[in-house]
């Protein structure tokens, strides 16, 4: 699996580190590799839900992640390529 970025390197590191944690937890829990699609979805979910808080009116942070990622890898389904990021118009 590999990842390339466009945008803020610090934000990319945060998202990639979260992907690593989720992948390791999946490996330890189920004793199998996580699919590339599931990893990309977990990273996207974190980026989308960032700043929503715990339901109260106050949000923990004021800005979204400023990075787009291309996530590529080979898993049981073959070669995979996914894009995450902001699509602002």
Secondary structure, DSSP 8 states (H G I E B T S, - for coil): -EEEEEE-HHHHHHHHHHHHHHHHHHHHHHSS---HHHHHHHHHHHHHHTT-TTSSS--S-SS---EEEEEEEEETTEEEEEEES----
